[in-house]
Structures are given as structure tokens and as C-alpha cells.
Amino acid sequence: KKSSQPSALTEPSKLLLLASLLSKDHIISKNGKAFLKELILRRDSRLSSLMSLFESSTDFNMGDSNFLERIHDLIQEEAQSFYDDLFADTSLEVGKTLSKNERDKKNLSSEKSLIYGEVEFNSFYRVLRKLNPASGLVFYDLGSGTGKALFAARLTQDFSN
């Protein structure tokens, strides 16, 4: 005889539901949700301890900051790994060389206001997370060089362009 009780959700199902709810409530970005889904599919062991922390939380309505920090840390680690792979062959020196060559080609070598610099992923992630831009905004990076800021913004937020 079949039980009339619905079967309990599996841990991956709970995690996916949780990621969807956090994304829906704009606590994490849609890209953050995608990174969490990837971790679920890979059966990443860090998710079990995260789920235990969530299930033991007694006051989630007030927002368990430890749990949410751990979620954001996981998203940041996954985004950083993807970013690092993307820019593995594009060091700061490569960017500086490309910038200098472009300035030389356009006879702008003496223009002191044109200085090449790059964002550091973790710092930029923290800034964007603090700003918490609304979904669908446009991210502009004037003079984007190798595009590191652009990709960091796209990987961690829900900019439309």
C-alpha cells in the first residue's frame, strides 16, 4: 500500500529550491543561482554542511548572516574559479603591453591621463555585492582594457548588458 504522505525532498532538491528562492528574493543573483546549481550537479561536499547549517537555523526570517555569508562565499569561489580560467593567459603585464601598444599606435604615449589598471576580482565582487545593483541594469566600463571588470560584473551580477 502506498503512503498518502508525500515523499520528503532529497538534499539536492532542497538545495535547488533554496537557490531558486534566494534568487527570486534577490538575495543572490541569477548567476549565483547558476553557480549553486553547478555545485549541486557536481555533488560538491560543501553543500551538505551548508544545508545542515540552514536546517539548524532557528531564526531564518531575520536572515541568518552566517548561512548567507557562506552562500555568497561559495558563489564568489565558483565565479572566481571561472574568471581565473577565463583570464589564465591574460596577466597584468599582458594588459599593460596591449594598452601601451594601442596608445603608441594612436600617438597618445604622452597623454598622462591614460593609465592602464585592472580590478582585483575579490575586491570588485565585494563592491558589487555591497551595491547590489538591480537586475537588468547596464554595466559600463569605459576603457575596459582586457575586460576583466566587465566579466567580473557579468559573472556575479544580473546586468542586462
Protein Blocks (a to p, Z undefined) as FASTA:
>chain_A
ZZfbdcdddfklmmmmmmmmmmmnomacfklmmmmmmmmmnopaklmmmmmmmmmpmblm
nopaklmmmmmmmmmmmmmmmmmmmmmmmcfklmmmmmmmmmmmnopmmmmklccddddf
klmmmmmmmnopaehiacddehklnommmmmmmmmmccfZZ
